[in-house]
Each structure stands twice: as C-alpha cells, then as structure tokens.
Amino acid sequence: MSERINISIPGELHERLSHFKDRLNMSKICQEAIAHAVRLEEMKAEATPDIDSLVARLKEEKMQYGKNFIEKGFECGIRDAYGMSLDTFLEIQYFREGDYVGQLIQGDACNYEDMFSFASKKTEKSLEDLENDNSTDDTWGLETMLQPTKFFVSGWLKGVAHIWDKVKPEVLAREVVEPEFVDPKTWGREDVPEES
C-alpha cells in the first residue's frame, strides 16, 4: 500500500519543472531520493553504538603514541629543574595556577609551550632526537595533527612541577625571625655600652 505525502518546492524550481513535467516521473524521483536519505540515516543509526568503542580505542592510540614523548619530557624536566632559579620556578607556578583558573572560567588551557623556553639545550636536543627517531611514514598523520612536541612539553612541565612541588613548601616557608630588642632610650646613640 502506498502512502501519499505532499512536498513543497521553491517557486523558481517549480517554474523550471513545469517545462519538463510531462517527461519526468515526479513520484519515482521523490521515492528514490527519500529512499536514499532514509538508507543513509539507518546506516548512521546502526553505526552509533560502535562510536563509543571507536572513541576509546582512538584515545588509547593517541596516548600510546604520546607516551614516549611524555616520559622523555618528564625525565628532562626533572633534570632541568635542578638548574632552575627560584624566579623561573615561580614564573612556571604562576602560569600553572593561571591555567587552572583559566580552565575554570573559560574552559581554555594556557599555552605552556612558552614555558619551554626555560628548557636546557640538552633537553631541546633530546626532543629533536626523539622526533627524528619516531618519525615514520606510518605516523605521518599523528605527527602532523597531534604534534609530538606538545606531548614532550607537557611531560617536561610535569617533571619540573614535580621537583618544584617537593621543594616549594620549604623554600616558601615563612621563617619567623625574632628581632633583637633595642631599648628605645638608646636609639641613635653609639656611646651606649652593650650589655654582656
């Protein structure tokens, strides 16, 4: 049994159609177009349950690809941390805290790659060697789109932060120093003998 439906078309198309209406089977054309659109939607609906497993697998593949870069970056970050100044540690901490606040407010992450300017020449060479060692035709898409440098820099910053978080409580502890008591009567006088 066939069901009837009405379709609307723009006036300009209707005008053009009127010249060929006797040669075209409008019912058949519409049936084929609708059947095609329905088939596509059915295939999309059937594919949807597998989307979650595909996403999980691809995320795992991404992490596996980045793992070497993250680990080597972490190792280099720990090494570099031992040569950093207090000012550098505090600047990195400032940006780490700013990144956290930025994520809370805007959902954006700060660009940590600017902090990588504090990396040693040895670390920069390690990154270059790692990129060359891992570059293959099989990973062109990963290298191009995921940018392994970002994995490395992320690991490097985590390594630096790991060391800073270990020493920060002692370095930034407020030491209470009791001032030496000076009798106000003797202020400005150099001739007052010190008590023994």
ABEGO torsion letter per residue (X at the ends): XBBBBBBBBBAAAAAAAAAAAAABBAAAAAAAAAAAAAAAAAAAAAAAAAAAAAAAAAAAAAAAAAAAAAAAAAAAAAAAAAABBAAAAAAAAAAAAAAAAAAAAAGBBBBAAAAAAABBAAAAAAAAAAAAAABBAAAAAAAAAAGAAAAAAAAAAAAAAAAAAAAAAAAABBBBBBBBBBBAAABGBAABBBBX
